[in-house]
């Protein structure tokens, strides 16, 4: 009995690609400790019929809404810090720095929402294309 059981900290799930990676996405998520962790999703398919564009569209819509929520929350925090800077002149410099950081986060989050909006539109177009729906442009 020479079976060895190794206990590893990380369990790696092996995925076997069918032919090629058709769709790959890296998502940044909060790790719960004030940092950011990357989560990569790769979907393999042999033809365009195997890809669930509707699911992708819903995913991008959800991520777009999270980006919008982040932009609103960071903007509100920036305004809060601006108010604190006026009310607390002793620590005004600290509050101004936090305000600027929050404003930058709000802009970044808004940019992410904008990016996801375009990804959602692209997934919708690919879904319509895959199901034979045609766009009739009049102009």
C-alpha positions, 0 to 999 in steps of 0.5 A, spaced: 500 500 500 504 505 497 498 510 496 500 517 498 495 522 500 497 529 500 494 535 503 495 541 500 492 548 501 489 549 495 485 544 491 486 545 483 480 543 479 483 541 472 479 543 466 480 540 460 479 545 454 475 542 448 479 546 442 480 553 444 478 558 449 472 562 446 471 566 452 475 568 458 474 574 464 478 576 470 474 579 475 477 583 481 473 581 488 474 584 495 477 578 499 474 581 505 481 583 508 481 590 505 485 587 499 483 585 492 483 578 489 482 576 482 478 570 480 478 568 473 473 564 469 474 561 462 469 558 458 471 553 453 466 551 447 467 548 440 462 552 437 458 559 438 452 555 440 455 552 446 456 559 449 450 562 453 450 569 451 444 570 455 447 568 461 453 573 459 449 578 458 445 577 465 452 577 468 455 583 465 448 587 467 449 585 474 457 587 474 455 594 471 450 595 477 455 593 482 460 598 478 454 604 479 453 602 486 460 603 487 461 609 484 455 612 488 458 610 494 465 612 493 462 619 491 457 619 497 464 618 501 468 623 498 462 628 499 462 626 507 470 627 507 469 634 504 464 636 509 468 633 515 474 637 512 470 644 513 468 642 520 474 639 523 480 644 521 485 641 525 485 634 521 482 638 514 489 635 510 487 628 512 480 629 510 482 632 503 486 626 502 481 621 503 476 625 499 481 625 493 482 618 494 474 617 494 473 621 488 478 617 484 475 610 486 468 613 484 471 615 477 474 608 477 468 605 479 464 609 474 469 607 468 468 599 470 460 600 470 461 603 463 466 598 461 461 592 463 455 596 460 459 595 453 460 588 455 453 587 456 451 590 449 456 586 446 453 579 449 446 581 447 448 583 440 452 576 440 446 572 443 441 576 437 446 574 432 446 566 434 439 566 434 438 569 428 435 576 430 437 581 425 438 588 426 434 593 421 438 599 420 433 604 417 438 610 417 
